[in-house]
Amino acid sequence: MSLSAASTRPPSGPDLTDEEELHWLALHMTPGLGTRRAGQLLERFRSPQAIFRASASELEGAGLNGGLARSIASGCSFDSAADQQTKMRKAGARLVTLGSALYPEPLRRIFDPPPVMFARGDVELLHSICLGLVGTRRPTPYGIAAAERLSGDLARAGMTIVSGMARGIDTVSHKAALAAEGKTIAVLGCGVDIVYPSENRKLASEIVGRGLILSEFPMGATAFPQNFPIRNRIISGLSCGILVVEGAQYSGSSITARLAMDQGREVFAVPGNITSKMSWGPNLLIKQGAKLVQDWNDVVVDLPQTAQRRLIDEGRQRILNQGLAPDDESRDANPASYLNEPHQRVARTVLTQLKVDVPVHMDTLAEALEETPPSEIIAALFELEMLGLVRQLPGRNFVKVW
């Protein structure tokens, strides 16, 4: 149960005082108090401070058993909370609470939002347009190639790639997003000061510097197997959709997809070879109604219109931030010069064939650019459309916007 947006925003400033932080941590570290019960207490008492000021009988009246009520009333978890504060300072972590304006609204609205999350990196990414990209820990070369391409293209389109930093598809997705100069969030099944798997130490450092590492598990918490299904609800809760790239029928990625469905998120899947066990999960999801994905545009076109509009506006702003003034005549001459590789050359050529007021059919473009594969033309058109430089009309016709 979550607090309403109005009741959970702090009266002033996004940061907690040390005392407020200590109370949130003490609530989080109370033995036997799970996420749902903590949410119910916050709904009733409105703040951790009020919860700890309540008597044992008042806490029992709120639905707690006698032992748990006495444990909270005694304040026995404050020693653990102080230890957590020390570890947070040492690791450069900060706390994002259900009562903070930093807390992402999509996650706040799920059935059991975590009251507390530990974060290292750019917490502003919690308010970006996120897409969860998950899959098997033992991907095939096909799965690796698909995850690299889709994660990189979606990151270039302005989406933040969310995954779990596990071996396999998760790691590939994070690395591809960073390689594309995009943003990524890693949601861990351990403390944010623990690197799991250990071979991802360098990746974790890069994510802290250019993205965000997030966890609801306390500082120093070990990556127990039971933690991963729990953290999966955060991956899907942060995201407007989940994209599955390879996975067995009952894999962790399939669990994340089911959580996404329960949370009202879009579910996407990359189809795979029917003879490969790693394709059973995504192929079954497609049979059950998930959107089949062949390229990044298959994801973007199914996003809410507000998200699509925001991606286009942010893409246009990125172009302007690269040194163009709005009235710069050179922008009209060659706006595609500000696109990133590898689509830059094709995008420039496509724009020379398009006009502002005369629609050009896709087949006409293909004939005019006969030395360019149609797949590259389509990819360039989609990227130009996301950047607001091209608009698609009915019948596969395109016009230049700039």
Buried (B, 14 or more C-beta within 10 A) or exposed (E): BBBEEEEBBBEEEEEBEEEBBBBBBBBBBBEEBEBEBBBBBBBBBBBBBBBBEBEBEBBBEBEBEEEBBBBBBEEBBBEBBBBBBEBBEEBEBBBBBBBBBBBBEBBBEBBBBBBBBBBBBBBEBBBBBBBBBBBBBBBBEBBBEBBBBBBBBBBBBBBBBBBBBBBBBBBBBBBBBBEBEBBBBBBBBBBBBBBBEEEBEEBBEBBBEBBBBBBBBBBBBEBEEEBBEBBBBBBBBBBBBBBBBBBBEEBBBBBBBBBBBEBEBBBBBBBBEEEBBBBBBBBBBBEEEBBEBEBBBBBBEBBEEEBBEBBBEBBBEBBEEEEBEEEEEEBEEEBBBBBEEEBBBBBBBBBEBBEEEEBBEBEBBBEBBEEBEEEBBBBBBBBBBBBBBBBBEEEBBBBBBB
